[in-house]
Amino acid sequence: MNGKAFGALIASAVAALITGVAFADQHEGDTKACYRKSCGESVKGHTGTCAGTKVADLKDEKSCSAAGGAWISEADAAKLKGM
């Protein structure tokens, strides 16, 4: 491999890394968690406040769904707060 081809290969690899990091930063807020669908005891075994609030004790989608919660992003949970 000559010097120009190697330089082009390195440049494209660096560009791919930079693009990947930028893409990851954009979707950082899309992390999902368990949120209440409505007020009161809407999540079985977890008393709390109204819709759109996070149920921190439930860490995975399966346990959240089984308890009656919604496995959604923080942005989607904000939409539930008016309900």
C-alpha positions in Angstrom: 0.0 0.0 0.0 1.5 3.3 -0.9 1.5 6.4 1.3 -1.4 8.2 -0.3 -3.7 5.1 -0.1 -2.7 4.6 3.6 -3.4 8.3 4.3 -6.8 8.1 2.7 -7.6 5.0 4.7 -6.6 6.7 7.9 -8.6 9.8 7.1 -11.7 7.9 6.3 -11.4 5.9 9.5 -11.1 9.1 11.6 -14.1 10.6 9.8 -16.1 7.5 10.6 -15.2 7.7 14.2 -16.1 11.4 14.4 -19.4 10.8 12.7 -20.2 7.8 15.0 -19.5 9.9 18.1 -21.7 12.7 16.9 -24.5 10.3 16.1 -24.2 8.7 19.6 -24.5 12.1 21.2 -27.6 13.0 19.3 -29.4 9.9 20.6 -28.2 9.9 24.1 -31.6 11.3 25.3 -33.4 8.4 23.7 -32.5 6.0 26.6 -35.6 4.3 27.8 -36.8 3.7 31.4 -39.9 2.8 33.2 -42.5 5.6 33.6 -46.0 5.8 35.0 -48.9 5.9 32.6 -51.3 7.5 35.1 -51.5 8.9 38.7 -51.4 6.9 41.9 -50.6 3.2 42.0 -50.5 2.8 38.2 -47.4 0.7 38.6 -48.1 -2.3 40.8 -46.1 -2.3 44.0 -44.7 1.2 43.4 -46.8 4.0 44.9 -45.9 7.4 43.6 -46.9 10.5 41.8 -48.7 11.2 38.5 -48.2 10.1 34.9 -44.8 10.7 33.3 -42.8 10.2 36.4 -40.0 7.7 36.4 -40.1 4.5 38.5 -36.4 4.1 39.3 -36.8 0.7 41.0 -37.7 -1.0 37.7 -34.6 -1.3 35.5 -35.7 -3.4 32.5 -38.6 -3.5 30.1 -39.9 -6.9 31.2 -40.4 -5.9 34.9 -41.7 -2.5 33.9 -44.4 -3.9 31.6 -45.3 -6.6 34.1 -46.0 -4.0 36.8 -48.1 -1.9 34.4 -45.6 0.8 33.6 -44.5 2.2 30.2 -41.0 1.5 28.9 -40.4 4.8 27.0 -37.9 7.6 26.6 -37.9 10.7 28.8 -39.3 12.8 25.9 -42.2 10.5 25.5 -42.8 10.5 29.3 -43.1 14.3 29.2 -46.1 13.8 26.9 -47.8 11.7 29.6 -47.6 14.4 32.3 -50.7 16.2 31.1 -52.8 13.1 31.4 
